[in-house]
C-alpha cells in the first residue's frame, strides 16, 4: 500500500460493497493514495461463477480509468482491438452495415469480463477483497460508523460506505427511494462453446466482434469472446415477468429453444442458426434502468457508483465504462487538495455524476428504441447515416 496522500481520508476506514468494475477500480485508485479499503463481495470466490461476455473499453471512460489505475500496459496485452467489429443484419439475413476499429474516431477494444476482473483483482493489496459477504442490511452503529450485516451472520464497520452492489443495491435505499424500472425488453442469453471447431460457419458469421440481426421489435445478437466462445442474446419486447410465467420453468432446454424460435418464424436460417445450435443453457435477463433524473437524500459518509447509482440497458455499451469513470471521479474528489471534508468531496462527485448520467441513461433508452423497433434496423441505420454526413 502507498503512503497516505489524501488528508481527508486520514484515519478513515472505507467499505466498498461489490467487487465489479466500479468497486475494484475504486479500491485500486484509493489504495494508490494509501487509503484503508476493504471490498465486500457476495461471490464465494473469484472463480465461483462466470462473469458474462465481453466489454468494449471506451477511450474516455474505461480506458481512461485503467490508465489512471496504472494498468494500461497490462490491459493492452490482453485487449482485443479486432473485437471492435460490428455488423448489422436485417431479418432476411442481408448485411446492412459493418464497422471495424478503422471506421471509428475512438478505439473501443474488447476485453472479456473475467479478464477485466482478474486484472483489477490482481492489482489490489492481498486480502482487500473479502469473499462470501452477501450484504443483508446496513445500520449506523453507536459510534456513528457504518455497520454492515452479512447474510451469514458476520458484520463489519467502516467510516465511509461506497455502494457498488449493482442494480438492486441495498445501499441505494440510504440515499434514494427510487427502484429500477423495467425497460420493456428482455434478453435471453445462451452461448456456443468452441464455436470454431463445432460450428465454423457461425464463427465466420460473427467474426472476431459482434453482430446483430434486427426487426419486428426483436433481435438476435452475438458476440465473440476471447476464448473463442460465442455469446448469443435473444432480445424481445415482453412483459416484465414473462420469464417467470413460462410453463417449462427454464429446465427443459429444447422447450425453451422452441419457445424462443417461435417469434422469429420466417427469419433467415443463417441468423436463426445461432439459436438453433446454441448450447442447451438459457438465462433470462430482463433489462432495467433507473430514472434518468435523480435527487438523493443528504446522508453523510455514503454514496453510490455504477449500476447501484445508474443501472441502464446495455445498448450503448457504456455501463461498465461509466462505472469505472465514477470510480475515477470519486477517487479524485476524495484525494484532491483543498476540499474541506469527505462529504464535500462526495457531494461534488455526485453533482457531476448525476448530471452526466441523466443524459447517458436517456441516450441508452433511445438506442433501445432504435434497435428493438418494428422497422429495425432502419432507425439505427438512419442515425448512422446522419453521423457520417
Secondary structure, DSSP 8 states (H G I E B T S, - for coil): ------GGGTT-EEEEE--SHHHHHHHHHHHHTT-EEEEE-SSSSTTSS---SEEE--TTTHHHHHHHTT-HHHHHHH-BGGGG-EEEEETT--EEEEE-GGGSSS---EEEHHHHHHHHHHTS-TT-EE-S--EEEEEE-TTS-EEEEETTS-EEEESEEEE---TT-SSGGGT-----EEEEEEEEEEEETTHHHH-HHHHHHHTTSEEEEEETTEEEEEEE-TTS-EEEEEEEE--TTGGGG-TTTTT-HHHHHHHHHHTTTTS-HHHHHHHHTS-S--EEEEEEE--SS------TTEEE-THHHH---STTS-HHHHHHHHHHHHHHHHH-TT---HHHHHHHHHHHHHHHHHHHHHHHHHHHHHHSSTTTTHHHHHHHHHHH-
